[in-house]
Amino acid sequence: MMKKSTVIQVFCKTPILGTVKTRLTPELSPQEALAVHKTLSQRTFDLVLNNELGDVQIWCSPSKEHEFFADYADIMHQQQGDDLGERMANAIAVGLVDYQAVILIGCDCPSLTKQDLTLAVQALQSNAEVVLAPAEDGGYVLIGLTSNQPQLFMDMPWGSSQVLRLTRERIAALNLKCVELAEQWDVDFSEDLQRYFNLVSGGV
């Protein structure tokens, strides 16, 4: 069977009070942190679903049985694995069964635009084997692949400033052709949240 071109996978935590955006507390209450998570997630869903970028899958953890996901039941998937790296590798492997390329993003990066995603799709449709969008904190907010490369995800210190460097080193060791997009930022701490408010209000 002919594989389809590209699928965009969005990783999203189930919006459960006290378990999301915990690094925004105590500046925010757990209820406020939950609201931020829902807002950022919805913004990401709208970005990928409304711009004809390709097919979309939403991969959630720990459960897809939540009212927040009700409108997306037909594209919902359950993350599988003991840590983030295993869950990412498993999702990408599933995507590559039916698609020539998979692009995986999180749901808390408001700097990511339609143009960024379009460039990622185009890179993987040409001759790139990997595409990365670096993050200012030393991680990345997007990774795209045309083949299974579980080595990029295993034994990785997720959440640390070493993720991008180690990923680049592993890509080089595997001799994979990589295209990097513009540097991005995500919402982890209160100063990031203020930056997001400035973005949506048209400020600097």
N, C-alpha and C positions, 0 to 999 in steps of 0.2 A: 504494500500500500504506500502511495506517495505521502511523504511527510508534509505537513503544513509548515509555513515559514517560521514564525517566531511567536512565542508565548511570553507574556509578562506575568511573573508571579509576584504577588505582594504578600510579604510576611507580616502578620498582624497578631498581636496579643488579644485574647478575649477580654473585653472591657469589664473586668471584675474589680470592684472597689478594693483599694488597698494593695493591688498587685501591679498597677500600671503607673508609669511616670513617677516612681517612688523617689527619684532623685530631685524632683521638684518640691518635695516636702522637706522641712516643715514650712517653707515659705508659702506653699499652698496647702490647703486641707486635702485629705484624700478624695473628697468629692470634687474639688476643683481640679485636681490632677487627673481624675477620671474624665472630666469634661474636656480637658486639653487633649487627652488621648483620643477621645471620640472625634473631636474636631479635626485633629491631624489625620486620623485614619480616613475620615470621610473625604477630606481634601484629596488624599492620595487615590482613593477609589474613583473619585470624580475625574481626576487627572488621567488615569489610565483607561477609564471606560468611555469617556466622552470625546476622545481625540483620535479614534480610528488608528491606534498604534499597533494593533494586533489583538489576538485573543488574550484573555485575562483569566488568571486563576488567583483566588485568595486562599492563602494557606494560614490557618490560625492555630493557636495553642493557648490554653490547654484544650479548649472545646469549641466546636463550631455550632453547638446547640445554644445559641444566644439570640435574643430578639434583635440585637444590633445588626446581625447578619441576615435577617429575614429576607431582605430584598435581593440577596445574592446567593440564595440556596443552590442555584444551578451551577455556580462556579466555585463553591466552597470546597476546601480540602482540609484534612486534619494533618498537622505536622506530625512526623514520626521520627523518633530518635531520642537519645539520652541527653544530648547537649545541642547547642545551636548549630555547630558545624555538621553534626550528623543529620540534623533536620534539614539543613540547607542542601547537603549532598543528596539526600533522599528525594527531596522535592525536585531538584534539577534532573535527577535520573528519571523520575516519572515523566517530567516534561519532555525529555529528549526521546521518549518512546514515540511520540506523535508529532514532534516538532523538530525542525532542523537546528533551532537555536532557542535558548532559554535566557531570559533576563530576569534577575531576582532583585527586588528592592524591599526596603523596609517601609514603614508607614509614618515615620516621624521626621522626614526630610523636606521641609517646605521650600528649600532652594531648588529642588529638582523640577525641571520644566519639561514641557512637551518637546522642546528642541533638544534637550539632553537625551530624552528617550528616543527620539527620532534618530539622533546621531548614533546611539548605541545599536539600534536596529540596523541601520545602514552599514555600520562597521562589521557586524556579524554576518550580514548578507554579502559582503565583499570577501575579504580574505583574512579578517581577524578571527582568531580562535578564542580570545578572551577580550572582554571589555570591562574596564573598571572606572568607577567614579570615586576618586579619593575624597576623604573627609578631612576637615581641618584638625580633628582630634586624633589623627593617626590611624583611623579605620577606613572603611569605605561604605558608601550608601547604595551602591549598585554593582552587581557583577553579572556578566553575561558570558555564556559558554556555548560552544557548538559540539562539545563532547564531554563525557563524564570525566571529571578530574577530582576524585574524592580527596586526593592529597592536598588540595588547596584548602580543605576545611577541617581536617583532622588534627587534633593536638594543637589547636590554636588558642592563644590567650584572649578569648573574646572579651570585648569591653576595655581592652588595654590600648595604649598608644603604639603597640608593636604590630598590630594586625596588618596594616598596609605594608610595612617593610617586609614582614615575613611572607606575605602573599606575593609581593613582587619577586622576592628571592625564589620562591617555589615555582612561579611562572617561568622565570629565567632558567631554573634547573630542568624544567620539563620542556624547554625549548619551544614554548608556545608563543605565537605572534599575538601581542597584546596592544590594544588601543586604550589610552586613558582619556577620559573626559575632563571637563573643568572641575576644579575642587568644589566641594559642597559643604554644607553644615547641617546638622540635625539638632533637634530639641532635646537636650538632656538635662540642662540646669536652668536656673532662673534667668541668667543673662541670655541664654538662647531663646527663652520664651519671650523676653522683651524684644529681641531681634525679630522674632516672628510677628509680634504685634506691630512693630514698625513696618515690616514688609507688607502686611495686609492693609495697613492704614495709608500706605504710600509714602511713608517716611524713609529716613536713611538707615 
